[in-house]
Amino acid sequence: MIFKINQKEKTAAVFRHSKEIEKVFIPRSIKHQNEEFIVTTILNAFNEDKTVETVQFDKNSELVTIGKSAFKNSSIKSISIPSKVVKIEKEAFDNCVELKSVEFQEPSELQFIGELAFNLASIENIVIPS
């Protein structure tokens, strides 16, 4: 996985990923030059990825944003969205025709789902905490 680093805020964003992996794990943080950077965002790293099927997150994930077109046109089948996620941007899961299951972990801090975020997804099961 390739990350985009924000030196000032000590954060990282998933920028690109190897398109040969079915099961992806996104850590809470990464180390770069002996410094820790918290993973807070997924950019369009999985856009057009026809290999990825599941994405798992560290149990202490600090992910805040699933960015525009992050998984657009990918073959993702299920995702459990970490509780700290506040925003799912426009077209994040657009045309993910194999996406069947979406779960929002408790206590969800989700505040915003962008236009067409789940457009053309084949969701059969969605769990939204109260």
C-alpha positions in Angstrom: 0.0 0.0 0.0 1.2 3.5 -0.7 0.2 6.3 1.7 0.1 10.1 1.3 1.7 11.6 4.4 0.6 14.9 6.1 3.7 15.8 8.0 2.1 18.7 9.9 -0.9 16.8 11.1 0.9 13.5 11.5 -1.7 11.7 9.4 -1.7 9.4 6.4 -4.1 8.6 3.6 -4.3 5.4 1.7 -3.3 6.6 -1.8 -2.7 3.5 -3.8 -2.7 -0.3 -3.3 -1.4 -3.4 -5.1 -4.2 -4.6 -7.3 -3.3 -8.3 -6.7 -4.8 -8.7 -3.2 -8.3 -9.9 -2.4 -8.3 -9.2 1.4 -6.9 -5.8 2.4 -6.0 -4.7 5.9 -5.8 -1.0 6.7 -3.8 -0.4 9.9 -4.5 2.3 12.5 -1.2 3.9 11.8 2.0 3.6 9.8 5.6 4.3 10.6 7.7 6.5 8.3 11.2 7.7 9.1 10.7 6.6 12.7 7.5 8.7 13.1 4.0 7.4 13.5 1.2 8.7 11.2 -2.5 7.9 11.9 -4.4 6.6 8.9 -7.4 8.9 8.7 -8.5 8.8 5.0 -8.9 6.4 2.1 -8.4 8.3 -1.2 -9.4 6.7 -4.5 -6.9 3.9 -3.8 -9.3 1.0 -4.8 -11.0 2.7 -7.7 -11.4 0.2 -10.6 -9.8 -2.6 -8.5 -11.3 -5.9 -9.7 -9.3 -8.0 -7.2 -10.2 -6.6 -3.8 -13.2 -8.4 -2.1 -12.9 -7.5 1.6 -11.4 -4.6 3.5 -10.6 -5.0 7.2 -9.6 -2.3 9.6 -7.5 -2.3 12.8 -9.9 -2.6 15.8 -8.7 0.8 17.0 -9.0 2.4 13.6 -8.9 6.2 13.4 -10.3 6.4 9.9 -12.4 9.5 9.5 -13.1 9.8 5.7 -13.8 7.4 2.9 -13.0 9.6 0.0 -14.5 10.4 -3.4 -14.5 7.3 -5.6 -12.5 5.3 -3.0 -13.9 2.0 -4.1 -15.8 3.0 -7.3 -16.1 0.2 -9.8 -14.3 -2.3 -7.5 -15.2 -5.8 -6.8 -15.6 -5.3 -3.0 -18.2 -7.6 -1.5 -18.4 -6.5 2.1 -17.2 -3.8 4.4 -17.5 -3.0 8.1 -17.0 0.8 8.4 -15.1 1.9 11.5 -17.0 3.8 14.1 -14.8 6.9 13.8 -15.7 7.5 10.1 -17.6 10.8 9.9 -17.8 11.1 6.1 -18.4 8.9 3.1 -17.8 11.1 0.1 -19.4 11.2 -3.3 -19.4 8.0 -5.4 -17.3 6.2 -2.7 -18.8 2.8 -3.5 -20.4 3.8 -6.9 -21.0 0.8 -9.2 -19.8 -1.7 -6.7 -22.2 -4.3 -8.1 -20.8 -7.1 -5.9 -21.1 -5.1 -2.6 -23.7 -7.1 -0.7 -23.0 -6.2 3.0 -22.3 -2.9 4.7 -22.0 -2.6 8.5 -21.4 0.6 10.5 -19.5 -0.3 13.7 -20.9 1.1 17.0 -20.8 3.8 18.2 -20.9 5.3 14.7 -19.9 8.9 14.3 -21.1 9.0 10.7 -22.5 12.4 9.8 -22.4 12.6 6.0 -23.0 10.2 3.0 -22.3 11.9 -0.3 -24.3 11.8 -3.5 -24.3 8.4 -5.3 -22.1 7.0 -2.5 -23.7 3.5 -2.9 -25.1 4.0 -6.4 -25.6 0.6 -8.2 -24.4 -1.4 -5.2 -26.2 -4.6 -4.7 -26.6 -4.2 -0.9 -28.6 -7.0 0.6 -27.7 -6.4 4.3 -26.9 -3.1 6.0 -26.4 -2.6 9.7 -26.8 0.9 11.0 -26.5 1.4 14.7 -29.1 3.5 16.4 
